[in-house]
Amino acid sequence: MAFSFSLKVRLPALPLTALTGLLLIAVICAATLLAPLLAPADPTASSAMFLMQPAPGAWLGTDEIGRDILSRMLYGGRVSLVVGVGAALIATAIGVPLGVTAGYCGGRIDLVITQIANLFLALPSLVLALIITAMIGPTLLNLVLVMGVVGWPRAARLMRGQALAIREMLYVEAARAIGSGGAWIVRRHILPNTSRLIAAQFSLTVASSIVTSASLSFLGLGLPPPTPDWGDMVRSGLPYLAMSPQMSLAPCMAVALTVLGFYLVGSWIK
């Protein structure tokens, strides 16, 4: 007797925007992780072939001191992704607990946390990051910390609003009536009902942190040379825009596509 068995797995249908975002993130992450295999040259090694136009072996040409642009883009993506993801982790780790505490507890606790968040939000994120980075110095760890500090107030305000709404729900009132504590209610009701928003905010924070860090590098407060960095590549290529536009346009496109990918995914999750 022959038996046949078939298992059909139905994957949730994703909209085109979400698929586009996931594809962009996957391609960019794979390219940066495989940079040692894909890069045609050492990203920090200069040569006499400066300002060379795109050609086989140097697909995006070379910069003003003969460094391969494609290799620098691949390695520079590592810096942007580390800063973006690291900053989003810090912002989420700080903002989510503070926002939930402010929204659920209310009163003076809510007032203090809200005022601290408003203090950070009083200045534009780029200006605040510029001030802090100038004070502590532009190292990779410092950039991650600065972007995380700049990003946590938005996560806190989002979670505060959600906690304020959820704490008035009937199932939360019922949980209080049977003697459930605040920590149990937060763990079993508030956090599960806000997990999608947390994930969406995480993705959007990655995108905004990449833009802000690239802006800092463009202004000269990024990682010191010769470390490859997309923002610094855009700045260094501006004087040669007429003869070698790819020096600035290529890293600009890399930043734009990376940010677009995380933004599309974050918008879909939300």
C-alpha positions in Angstrom: 0.0 0.0 0.0 1.4 3.3 -1.0 0.9 6.4 1.0 1.4 9.9 -0.2 1.8 12.9 2.0 2.1 16.5 0.9 2.6 19.6 3.1 1.6 22.9 1.8 3.0 25.9 3.6 1.3 29.2 3.0 3.4 32.2 3.4 1.7 35.5 4.2 1.3 37.7 1.1 3.6 40.7 1.2 2.8 43.9 -0.6 5.2 45.0 -3.3 6.6 47.8 -1.1 7.5 45.4 1.7 9.1 42.9 -0.7 11.1 45.8 -2.3 12.3 46.9 1.1 13.3 43.4 2.2 15.1 42.8 -1.1 17.1 46.1 -0.7 18.1 45.3 2.9 19.1 41.8 2.0 21.2 42.8 -1.0 23.0 45.6 0.9 23.6 43.5 4.0 24.9 40.6 1.9 27.2 43.0 -0.1 28.7 44.6 3.0 29.2 41.2 4.8 30.9 39.8 1.7 33.0 42.9 1.2 36.3 40.9 1.6 35.2 38.7 -1.3 33.5 41.3 -3.5 35.9 44.2 -3.1 38.3 44.4 -6.0 41.0 46.2 -4.0 42.0 47.3 -0.5 39.7 50.2 0.4 42.4 52.2 2.1 45.3 51.6 -0.4 46.1 54.5 -2.6 47.7 54.3 -6.0 48.9 56.5 -8.9 45.7 55.8 -10.8 43.8 58.7 -9.3 40.4 59.9 -10.7 40.3 57.0 -13.0 36.9 56.5 -14.8 34.9 53.3 -14.4 36.6 50.4 -16.1 36.9 46.6 -15.7 38.7 45.9 -12.5 37.6 49.3 -11.1 33.9 49.3 -11.8 33.3 52.7 -10.2 36.7 54.2 -10.9 39.1 55.6 -8.3 39.0 58.7 -6.1 41.4 61.6 -5.8 44.2 59.6 -4.3 43.7 56.4 -6.3 41.5 54.4 -3.9 39.0 52.0 -5.4 35.5 53.6 -5.0 33.6 50.3 -5.2 35.7 48.7 -2.4 35.3 51.8 -0.2 31.5 51.7 -0.8 31.3 48.0 0.2 33.4 48.5 3.4 31.7 51.9 4.1 28.3 50.1 4.2 29.5 48.2 7.2 30.0 51.4 9.2 26.5 52.7 8.3 24.8 49.4 9.1 26.6 49.0 12.4 25.8 52.6 13.4 22.1 52.3 12.3 21.4 49.0 13.9 23.4 49.7 17.0 21.7 53.0 17.5 18.3 51.5 17.0 19.0 48.9 19.6 20.1 51.5 22.1 17.1 53.8 21.3 14.7 50.9 21.7 16.3 49.7 24.9 16.0 53.1 26.5 12.9 54.5 24.9 10.5 51.5 25.2 10.8 51.0 29.0 10.7 54.7 29.7 7.7 55.3 27.4 5.8 52.4 28.9 6.6 53.5 32.4 5.5 57.0 31.7 2.2 56.0 30.0 1.2 53.3 32.5 2.2 55.0 35.7 1.2 58.6 34.9 1.5 61.3 37.4 4.9 62.8 38.3 6.7 59.9 36.7 5.0 60.7 33.4 5.7 64.4 33.8 9.5 63.9 34.4 10.0 61.4 31.6 8.0 63.5 29.1 9.9 66.7 30.0 13.3 64.9 29.5 12.2 63.6 26.2 10.9 67.0 25.1 14.3 68.5 26.1 16.0 66.1 23.7 13.4 66.8 21.0 13.7 70.6 21.3 16.8 70.5 19.0 16.8 68.9 15.6 18.4 65.5 15.7 21.3 66.5 13.4 22.1 69.5 15.5 22.0 67.5 18.8 24.2 64.8 17.3 26.6 67.4 16.0 27.0 68.9 19.4 27.5 65.7 21.2 29.8 64.2 18.7 32.0 67.4 18.7 32.2 67.0 22.5 33.1 63.3 22.8 34.9 62.6 19.5 33.9 60.7 16.3 34.7 57.0 17.0 32.5 54.2 15.9 31.3 53.4 19.5 30.7 57.1 20.1 28.6 57.4 16.9 26.5 54.5 17.9 25.9 55.9 21.4 25.1 59.4 20.0 22.6 58.1 17.5 21.0 56.0 20.2 20.7 59.0 22.5 19.3 61.1 19.8 16.7 58.4 18.8 15.3 57.2 22.1 12.8 60.2 22.7 10.8 59.2 19.6 10.5 55.6 20.8 9.5 56.8 24.3 6.8 59.1 23.0 5.4 56.4 20.8 5.3 53.9 23.6 3.8 56.4 26.1 0.9 57.1 23.8 0.2 53.4 23.3 0.5 52.6 27.0 -1.9 55.5 27.8 -4.5 54.0 25.4 -4.0 50.3 26.5 -4.2 50.9 30.2 -7.8 52.1 29.8 -8.9 48.9 28.1 -11.4 46.6 29.8 -9.0 43.6 29.9 -6.5 45.7 31.7 -9.1 46.9 34.2 -10.1 43.2 34.7 -6.5 42.3 35.3 -6.2 45.0 37.9 -9.5 43.8 39.5 -8.1 40.3 40.1 -5.0 41.8 41.7 -2.5 41.7 38.9 0.5 43.9 39.4 1.8 46.6 37.0 4.8 44.6 35.8 2.6 41.6 35.0 0.1 43.8 33.0 3.0 45.5 31.1 4.5 42.1 30.3 1.3 40.3 29.3 -0.9 43.1 27.8 1.0 46.3 26.9 4.2 44.9 25.3 2.5 42.2 23.2 0.0 44.7 21.9 2.7 47.1 20.9 5.2 44.7 19.4 4.4 45.6 15.8 4.9 49.3 16.6 8.2 48.6 18.4 9.4 46.7 15.3 8.3 49.4 13.0 9.9 52.1 15.1 13.1 50.1 15.2 13.3 49.9 11.4 12.6 53.6 11.1 15.2 54.4 13.7 17.8 52.5 11.7 17.0 54.5 8.6 17.1 57.9 10.4 20.4 57.0 12.2 22.0 56.1 8.9 21.0 59.4 7.4 22.2 61.4 10.5 25.6 59.5 10.7 26.1 60.1 7.0 25.3 63.8 7.5 27.9 64.0 10.4 30.5 62.4 8.1 29.6 64.9 5.4 30.2 67.7 7.8 33.6 66.2 8.8 32.6 64.6 12.1 32.5 61.0 10.9 35.1 58.3 11.4 38.7 59.6 10.8 40.4 58.7 7.5 41.2 56.4 5.9 38.2 54.5 7.3 35.6 54.2 4.5 32.4 56.0 5.2 29.6 56.9 2.8 29.1 60.5 4.1 32.8 61.2 3.9 32.9 59.8 0.4 30.1 62.2 -0.7 32.0 65.2 0.8 35.4 64.2 -0.7 33.9 63.8 -4.2 32.2 67.2 -4.4 35.2 69.1 -5.8 35.5 66.5 -8.6 31.7 66.3 -9.4 32.2 67.5 -13.0 34.9 65.1 -14.0 34.0 62.1 -11.8 30.4 62.3 -10.6 30.3 58.7 -9.4 32.6 59.6 -6.5 29.7 61.4 -4.8 26.6 60.0 -6.6 27.5 56.3 -5.9 27.6 56.7 -2.0 24.6 59.0 -2.2 22.6 56.2 -4.0 23.9 53.7 -1.4 22.6 55.8 1.5 19.3 56.5 -0.3 18.6 52.8 -1.1 19.5 51.6 2.4 17.3 54.2 4.0 14.5 53.4 1.5 14.7 49.7 2.3 14.4 50.2 6.1 11.7 52.8 5.6 9.6 50.5 3.4 9.9 47.6 5.9 9.1 49.9 8.8 6.0 51.4 7.1 4.7 47.9 6.2 5.2 46.6 9.8 3.4 49.6 11.2 
